Amino acid sequence: MKSKYEMLVQALDNICKDAPTNFSSYNLDNLNDENKDRIRAKAYIHLFLLAKFGIQKFIERHNYITDGAQDGGIDAFYIDRTSKIIYIIQSKYRTSQENYENKELNPGEVVSMDVKRILDGEKMDCLGIPYNGHICRLQETLANS
C-alpha cells in the first residue's frame, strides 16, 4: 500500500503529464531530483486550485500561478467573483515523506509576503526591484475586476 506522500507525488506527476505539450517546463523526464521537486511544487499549486476551486483546465490553473523570482512571496491567487474574495496563496511542497508529515509552514514566510504592496498596486518591492510579470498580471486582473 502506498503512503499518503507517495500518492501525492503520483498525483503531482499525473498533473505534470496532463500539461499541454507546449508547457515543457512541466516535463519531468531526464531531470535530477531537485528539478523534479521544483516542478512538483508548481504541480502542487495546480492540485490545490483543482481541489479548492474546481478549476479543471490546466491552462486556466496555470494562469493563476505567480510563483517564481520576484513574486513577492505569492505563489498563486484566485478571485471568487461571486463572494468577492481574493485568495492569496503561499505554497510549500515538501520533498520527503518525513517533511510532508511533520514540517509546518513557518509563519515568518507568510508575514514576509508583500501582499499589501502588491494589492496596493506597487510595481516594485521595497528594494526597488520590479515584481515579475505574473504579479503584474494579478494586479491587472484586480484593477479590471
NORRAPE-V74332 format. One line per field, one symbol per residue. burial: I if it has 9 or more other C-alpha atoms within 8 Angstrom, else O. Layout:
burial->???
This chain:
burial->OOOOIIIOIOOIIOIIOOIOOOOOOIIIOOOOOOOIIOIIIIIIIIIIIIOOOOIOOIOIIOOIIIIOOIIIIIIIIOOIOOOOOOOIOIOOOOOOIOIIOOOOOOOOIIOOIIIOIIOOOOOIIOOOOOIIOIIIOIIOOOOOO
